[in-house]
Each structure stands twice: as C-alpha cells, then as structure tokens.
Amino acid sequence: MGQRSVAGTLLVAGALACGGEPDVAVIGHAFPSGGAASVAVARDEIATWSRGPTIEIVYDSVGTLDLADLEVERALRLVAVPGLVGVVGHGGSRASLAAAPVYNDAGIPHVVPTSTSRLLAHAGPWTFALAPDDSVEGVFIADFVADRLGARRVLLFYVNDEYGQGLREGVRAELARRGLAVVDEMPVDPRSDFPTLVEAALLHGAPDAVVVAARWEETGRIARYLAARVPEVPVVAGDGAMRLPALLQHAGPAISSICVATFWLPGSPDSVSQAFAERFRRLNATEPTGPDAMTHDALLLMAHAVREVGPDRGAIARYLQALGRTRPAYRGVTGRITFLPDRAAGFVMARFEGGRAVRVAP
C-alpha cells in the first residue's frame, strides 16, 4: 500500500500486469500539493489493515486550484490509471464541477470532500459530495452573525466563482429571513485593489459584522484593511478561508478579528478524532484542520468500500449510495457519513489563538 505519482503508477501497473501479480485497487487523489498530508495519514492507517485487497493511493498535484481546464486534464490523467476504482477530489467547487463529467462519463466513483456548491448534487450519479452545501453553510454563518455577534448590519464580500456565489446566496437568504440588512456586496479576487474596495464598501457606514465568502488570501487581506479603518468590526469567513498558515500570513495582527466556519477542529473528545489528530501530528509535525479531516474521511471511506465490496466500480458506487439506507452510516473523523439528502451536516466556528484554530465557545 502506498502513494505514487500518476506517471509512476502507470509504469508500476504495466509491470504488474506483465508479471501476473494480483491487481492493485487504485484510489486517485486530485488535490493541490497541500493535500499530501492527508494522504500520508490515510496511507499509514490503511497499512494497519489485516485483510482486503492491496490498495494504493495515487496523487496528481499538477495544476492550479480551480482552473477548470487544468482540472479536467488532471481528471483525464487519473481516468487513464490502470486499476483506478475511485477518485477523491478536487480542491474547490469550480474544480470539482469541471472534473465531475469526466468521472461520470467513465463510471468512476467520485467523492468530493470539501467543495460546498449545491450544484454538485446535480453533477451525476457517480459524484458524491461529502461536505454540507453552501445553503447549509450560509445558514450556519448567518445564525452566528445574528445570534452570537448580535449584528444587524452586515457587509458581504465574495469571490466571484461557484464557491463564492453559492455561499453568498446562502448567507444572503438567511440574513434576509432573519431581517438583517446587507449594506453592500463586493466581489473580490486575489488581484483586487483591497484598500480601494474596503474604502468603497465603508461609504455605506460601518457594519456590525463583515462576512467573507472567499478564500484565505482574500479573507486575510480584507481583515487587514478593515482593521485599519474599523478595528472593532468582526470578520466571519466561510470554509474556503481555512488554510493555515496562509491565512495567518495574509491577515497579520488582524487574525484576532477573524472567525472561520469549518468542518472539524482538533480537540474533539471522541476517540476517532483523537486518533486521527495524533496520527496527523506524528506524520506531518503540524496540526490538522477541517479540510484535512474531510479529505481523510473521503480517502478512508473509499478504501473501506474497496475492502467491503471489492474493486468493482459499480459495487463501490452502490456501497456509497447504501450508506444510511441498507448499510450503516460510515463513522468518520467528522461524524456519521451518508449521502442522504437529509443527512446530518455540521460546521464549527473557529477563531485563532497562538497561530492555531480553536473552537469558538458556545
């Protein structure tokens, strides 16, 4: 059991076929380079299993997050890997939506760990979205802004892609339902003139809270410029901002004003979470984050499916569909996993203390 590049796996698979060795069940992992930490943990855990077929995780890290053409090319490379039984990925909503048709056309189970676009529900029968969608996350963020922060006037920044647009819609709908005013909405991207955008948004007056439906760079830079103008205003960001230490670097001292919705945090008292966090620290010498836990759950879920029903792609897809129906829910680090429309879905709110993400106390 192990981890190889896609090119390396193609060579090894050819050698195995010529030598008459048993087939290897290959799980593809389509993520940016930061996802390698979760692969190391999954590989280490799978190595302790005493039964089942040989499972190998192959990693394709070529390309840039959320550039649709490169993500399609990545998916096509993975589809060509001999012995491929399923894919975990891609990184963001745009990337996952762009790649999904490749896997659906090829009949390959595709588990999406961290993308939250509600459009993934319509991506095809072979695509399984693990994360709660942006409407659920929007309610969670809006409830936090209203109930915990007591805000009545909210300023909204969003990145103008599938992730940002979907989360913006989810937040805005719940704020409207609760009678909170959105004083302005401002699209951003990493190339934006952030001082000018922040200054323009504040022309409507100081908000009680700022919501950012964007990623770590945009979130950190917005918080930094807001802190210089309205230092008491809290910033609440979606799950896309949870990349450490990048968020800390972009925010600087303004990190103390930021809270981020995420899927999981270390420190959870249950034994599954504790074992994962300990293994992650041992192998990577760093703290795991919510995206790390979700990726780990997706990789282990796919591997468990192979162990239970074998390397047949159709059988694996049926296994995933049966979770919570005719099979028990899968118990992952992030909780009970099914793909039912009404499955339990949770977020936690994080703040930052000493460079670490910690849970906001109830």
C-alpha positions in Angstrom: 0.0 0.0 0.0 1.4 3.4 -0.8 1.4 6.7 -2.6 2.8 7.4 -6.1 2.5 9.9 -8.8 0.2 9.2 -11.6 3.1 8.6 -14.0 4.8 6.2 -11.6 1.6 4.3 -11.1 1.1 3.8 -14.9 4.6 2.2 -15.1 4.1 0.0 -12.0 0.7 -1.2 -13.2 2.1 -2.2 -16.5 4.9 -4.2 -14.8 2.4 -5.9 -12.5 0.2 -6.9 -15.5 3.2 -8.4 -17.3 4.4 -10.2 -14.2 1.0 -11.8 -13.4 0.9 -10.2 -9.9 -2.5 -9.5 -8.2 -4.3 -6.4 -9.2 -3.9 -3.2 -7.1 -7.0 -1.2 -6.3 -6.0 2.4 -7.1 -7.6 5.4 -5.4 -6.9 8.7 -7.1 -6.4 11.9 -5.1 -6.9 15.1 -7.1 -5.8 18.0 -4.9 -3.3 20.8 -4.7 0.0 19.9 -3.1 -1.2 20.8 0.4 -3.4 17.6 0.3 -0.3 15.3 0.6 -0.5 15.5 4.4 -3.9 13.8 4.5 -2.7 11.2 2.0 0.2 10.3 4.4 -2.3 9.8 7.2 -4.7 7.7 5.1 -1.8 5.6 3.8 -0.5 5.0 7.4 -3.9 3.9 8.6 -4.6 1.6 5.6 -1.3 -0.1 6.2 -2.6 -1.4 9.6 -5.4 -3.3 7.9 -5.1 -7.1 8.1 -7.4 -8.1 5.3 -8.7 -6.9 1.9 -7.2 -6.2 -1.5 -4.0 -4.2 -1.9 -4.9 -0.5 -2.0 -2.7 2.2 -3.4 -3.4 6.0 -3.3 -2.0 7.9 -6.3 -1.6 11.6 -6.2 -2.0 14.1 -9.0 -0.8 17.5 -7.9 -0.1 19.1 -11.3 -2.1 22.2 -12.0 -3.5 25.2 -10.1 -6.5 25.1 -7.9 -9.8 25.9 -9.6 -8.5 26.5 -13.1 -11.2 24.4 -14.9 -9.2 23.3 -17.9 -6.3 22.1 -15.8 -8.6 20.2 -13.5 -10.2 18.5 -16.5 -6.8 17.5 -17.7 -6.0 16.2 -14.2 -9.2 14.1 -14.2 -8.3 12.7 -17.6 -4.9 11.6 -16.4 -6.4 9.9 -13.4 -9.0 8.1 -15.5 -6.2 6.6 -17.6 -4.6 5.0 -14.5 -4.9 1.2 -14.7 -6.8 -0.3 -11.7 -8.5 3.0 -10.8 -11.5 2.3 -8.6 -12.4 5.8 -7.5 -11.3 9.4 -7.1 -11.2 11.8 -4.1 -11.2 15.5 -5.1 -11.0 18.1 -6.5 -9.9 21.1 -4.4 -12.6 23.7 -4.9 -16.2 23.8 -6.2 -15.2 25.0 -9.6 -12.6 22.3 -10.0 -14.9 19.6 -8.7 -17.7 20.6 -11.0 -15.4 20.8 -14.0 -14.0 17.4 -13.4 -17.2 15.6 -12.5 -18.4 14.9 -16.1 -15.1 13.1 -16.8 -15.7 10.7 -13.9 -19.4 10.3 -14.6 -18.7 9.5 -18.3 -16.2 6.9 -17.3 -18.3 5.4 -14.5 -15.8 6.1 -11.7 -17.0 6.8 -8.1 -16.0 10.4 -7.3 -16.1 11.5 -3.6 -15.8 15.3 -3.2 -14.5 16.1 0.3 -14.6 19.9 0.7 -16.5 21.5 -2.2 -19.7 23.1 -1.0 -21.5 24.1 -4.2 -25.1 23.0 -4.2 -24.6 22.3 -8.0 -22.7 19.2 -7.1 -26.0 17.5 -6.2 -26.7 17.5 -10.0 -23.2 16.6 -11.2 -24.1 13.0 -11.9 -24.8 9.6 -10.2 -21.1 8.8 -9.8 -20.4 12.1 -7.8 -20.8 12.1 -4.0 -20.5 15.4 -2.2 -19.2 14.8 1.4 -19.4 18.4 2.7 -22.7 20.2 3.6 -23.6 22.5 0.8 -23.4 26.3 0.7 -27.1 26.8 1.7 -26.4 24.9 4.9 -23.2 26.8 5.5 -25.0 30.1 4.7 -27.5 29.4 7.5 -24.7 28.5 9.9 -22.8 31.7 9.2 -25.9 34.0 9.3 -27.0 32.4 12.6 -23.6 33.0 14.1 -23.6 36.7 12.9 -27.1 37.3 14.2 -27.1 35.3 17.5 -23.5 35.3 18.7 -22.4 38.7 17.3 -25.7 40.5 17.6 -25.2 42.1 14.2 -28.0 44.0 12.4 -26.0 45.5 9.5 -23.7 43.1 7.5 -21.2 43.9 4.8 -20.6 41.0 2.4 -17.5 40.3 0.3 -17.4 37.3 -2.1 -15.2 35.7 -4.7 -17.0 35.6 -8.0 -16.9 31.9 -8.7 -19.1 28.9 -7.9 -17.9 28.7 -4.3 -18.3 32.4 -3.5 -21.5 32.9 -5.4 -23.1 29.9 -3.8 -22.1 30.9 -0.3 -23.1 34.5 -0.8 -26.6 33.3 -1.8 -26.8 31.0 1.2 -25.8 33.8 3.6 -27.9 36.4 2.0 -31.0 34.3 2.0 -30.7 33.5 5.7 -29.9 37.1 6.6 -33.0 38.2 4.8 -35.1 35.6 6.5 -33.9 36.9 9.9 -34.4 40.6 8.9 -30.8 41.6 8.9 -29.6 44.3 6.4 -26.9 43.6 3.9 -25.4 47.1 3.5 -23.3 46.2 0.4 -22.0 43.3 -1.5 -18.5 43.5 -3.0 -16.9 40.9 -5.4 -13.1 40.3 -4.9 -10.3 38.2 -6.2 -6.6 37.9 -5.3 -5.8 40.7 -7.8 -8.2 43.2 -6.3 -7.2 46.6 -5.0 -8.3 45.8 -1.5 -7.8 49.2 0.2 -10.0 50.8 -2.5 -12.7 48.1 -2.2 -12.8 48.3 1.5 -12.9 52.0 1.5 -15.8 52.0 -1.1 -17.7 49.4 0.9 -17.5 51.5 4.1 -19.1 54.5 2.4 -22.4 53.0 3.4 -21.3 53.2 7.1 -19.6 50.9 9.5 -21.3 47.5 9.6 -21.8 45.4 12.7 -20.1 42.4 11.1 -18.4 41.5 7.8 -19.0 38.2 6.0 -16.4 37.0 3.5 -17.3 34.2 1.1 -13.8 33.8 -0.3 -10.6 32.0 0.4 -7.6 32.6 2.7 -5.8 35.3 0.7 -8.9 37.5 0.2 -10.1 36.9 3.7 -6.8 37.9 5.3 -6.3 41.0 3.2 -9.8 42.2 3.7 -9.4 41.7 7.5 -6.1 43.6 7.5 -7.5 46.7 5.7 -10.7 46.6 7.8 -8.7 46.6 11.0 -7.0 49.8 9.9 -10.4 51.5 9.4 -12.9 49.9 11.7 -10.9 47.8 14.2 -13.8 46.6 16.3 -15.7 45.0 13.4 -15.5 41.2 13.4 -14.9 39.2 10.2 -16.7 35.9 9.6 -15.4 33.7 6.7 -16.6 30.6 5.0 -14.7 27.3 5.0 -12.6 28.3 2.0 -10.5 30.6 4.2 -9.3 27.7 6.4 -5.8 27.2 5.1 -3.0 27.6 7.7 -0.5 29.2 7.9 -1.5 31.1 4.7 -4.5 32.8 6.4 -2.3 33.9 9.3 0.3 35.3 7.0 -2.2 37.3 4.9 -4.1 38.6 7.9 -1.2 39.5 10.2 -2.4 41.0 13.5 -5.9 41.2 12.1 -6.2 37.5 12.6 -7.7 38.2 16.0 -10.8 39.7 14.3 -11.5 36.6 12.1 -13.7 33.6 12.7 -14.0 30.9 10.1 -16.7 28.2 9.6 -15.0 24.8 9.2 -16.0 21.2 9.2 -14.0 19.9 12.2 -11.3 21.1 14.7 -8.7 19.2 16.7 -9.6 18.8 20.3 -12.8 16.9 19.7 -13.1 14.4 22.6 -14.2 11.4 20.6 -11.7 8.6 20.1 -11.8 8.6 16.3 -10.9 12.3 16.2 -8.2 11.9 18.8 -6.6 9.0 16.9 -6.7 11.0 13.6 -5.2 14.1 15.2 -2.4 12.1 16.9 -1.5 10.3 13.7 -1.6 13.5 11.7 0.7 15.3 14.1 3.1 12.3 14.2 3.4 12.1 10.4 3.3 15.8 9.5 4.5 17.7 12.5 1.6 20.1 12.3 -2.0 20.5 13.4 -4.8 19.1 11.3 -7.6 21.3 10.0 -11.1 20.7 9.0 -10.2 20.2 5.3 -7.6 17.7 6.4 -10.2 15.7 8.3 -12.7 15.8 5.4 -10.1 14.6 2.9 -9.0 11.8 5.3 -12.6 10.8 5.7 -13.1 10.7 1.9 -10.0 8.6 1.3 -10.7 6.1 4.1 -14.4 5.9 3.0 -13.3 4.9 -0.5 -10.8 2.4 0.9 -13.4 0.9 3.2 -15.7 0.5 0.3 -13.0 -1.4 -1.6 -12.4 -3.6 1.4 -16.1 -4.4 1.9 -17.2 -4.9 -1.7 -14.0 -5.3 -3.7 -12.5 -3.2 -6.6 -15.6 -3.2 -8.8 -16.5 0.5 -9.5 -20.2 -0.2 -9.7 -20.2 -2.1 -6.4 -18.3 0.8 -4.8 -20.9 3.3 -6.1 -23.7 1.2 -4.7 -21.9 0.9 -1.4 -21.7 4.7 -1.1 -25.4 5.1 -2.1 -26.4 2.5 0.5 -24.9 4.3 3.5 -27.6 5.2 5.9 -30.1 3.2 3.8 -29.4 -0.5 3.7 -25.9 -0.1 5.2 -25.0 1.7 8.5 -23.6 5.2 8.1 -19.8 5.3 7.9 -18.2 6.6 11.1 -15.6 9.2 10.1 -13.5 11.8 11.9 -16.1 14.4 11.0 -19.0 12.3 12.2 -21.6 9.9 10.6 -21.3 9.9 6.8 -24.2 9.1 4.4 -25.2 10.7 1.1 -28.9 11.0 2.0 -30.5 14.4 1.1 -31.4 15.0 4.8 -28.1 13.7 6.3 -26.8 15.4 9.4 -24.4 18.1 8.5 -22.4 20.2 10.9 -20.0 23.1 11.0 -18.0 24.5 13.8 -16.8 28.1 14.2 -13.1 28.7 14.7 -11.1 31.6 16.0 -7.3 31.8 16.1 -5.1 31.7 19.2 -1.3 31.4 19.1 -1.4 30.5 15.4 -3.8 27.7 16.0 -7.5 27.3 15.1 -9.6 26.7 18.2 -13.4 26.3 18.7 -15.4 29.4 19.5 -17.0 28.6 22.8 -20.8 28.2 22.8 
